[in-house]
Amino acid sequence: MVSLNSSANLTDDSASMTSPIPCGRFAPSPTGLLHPGSLLAAFGSWLLARHHGGLWRLRIEDVDPPRTVPGAAASQLQALAAFGLVHDGPILWQSTRGEAYQAALDVLLASDLAFVCHCSRSELAASGGIHHRCVARQTRPDPAVRFRVPAGSVVQFDDGLRGPQQQDVHAEVGDFVLRRADGCWAYQLAVVVDDAAQGVTEVVRGADLLDSTARQILLQQALGLAVPRYWHLPLLLDAPGHKLSKSLAALPVDTARPLPVLRQLWQLLGQAPAALDLAHDLDTLLASAQRAFVPARLPRTDILLPPGALSTPMLQNPPSPT
């Protein structure tokens, strides 16, 4: 069993982080325009890092070419700049990182912690898609590579917002893919290698990625990498309870009015509205926010928004009332 404490103390805002230089990151995939849910994650990550005097890195996770939308990355970068969320150091583009991923994969293969797999999805259907042993009836010219997850691989960690977490990776996930059959690098390997390369100590991201954390911890330990602290922010849900990025994916945030948008996000992150009352320009608002930010106030459950809650000022071209 793997057991880790990867959370900071949210009951004491003065709690010091173990790293001398805390480092957060924002890592969007260029699959569309920046939507309110993504901006909430970016702002939350930026606030946690800056509040503790840390760094904030930026990474574009363009490791999956079939899903990449032309122009999406440039639009996302422009949106972040419009909201004043300035990153430290160069942008890391996953599409340029193949050699680093291959080096990590070679280490795992040499240690027998990874293996070539010829199984197809249809062949794994009988086990619910979970791989515990190879059942391929024939070899393929384009096999995948999987991480070997032995029985008893139970990972425990403390999430900064959601508390103690546990997953039996063998039972619930099985041997997971590191490089796909089409040659694309899998998210789990790429994010682990890149978080280490960027010196990330605080992973602040949406709760939809909570399920990936145990797999990433297994990889970090297998590769001898430091395990960051994880904070999974609540998702924004529309009135029917759908993830906002899915139901309103075509509606980007309104970059022309950054102040009201950031004020709205600030409140969604559970922070005191009055802390920003005297901020009348972007620089002042961000400086006030990083000083007044209280991690203990961050919400721990998903946020159900009433109808029309984000029609203004957050969304560009909001739908007309019916």
Secondary structure, 3 states (H helix, E strand, C coil): CEECCCCCCCCCCCCCCCCCCCEEEECCCCCCCCCHHHHHHHHHHHHHHHHCCCEEEEEECCCCHHHCCCCHHHHHHHHHHHCCCCCCCCCEEHHHCHHHHHHHHHHHHHCCCEEEECCCHHHHHHHCCCECCCCCCCCCCCCEEEECCCCCCEEEEEECCCEEEEEEHHHHCECEEEECCCCCECHHHHHHHHHHHCCCCEEEEEHHHHHHHHHHHHHHHHCCCCCCEEEEECCEECCCCCEHHHHCCCCCECCCCHHHHHHHHHHHCCCCHHHHCCCCCHHHHHHHHHHHCCHHHCCCCCEECCCCCCCCCCECCCCCCC
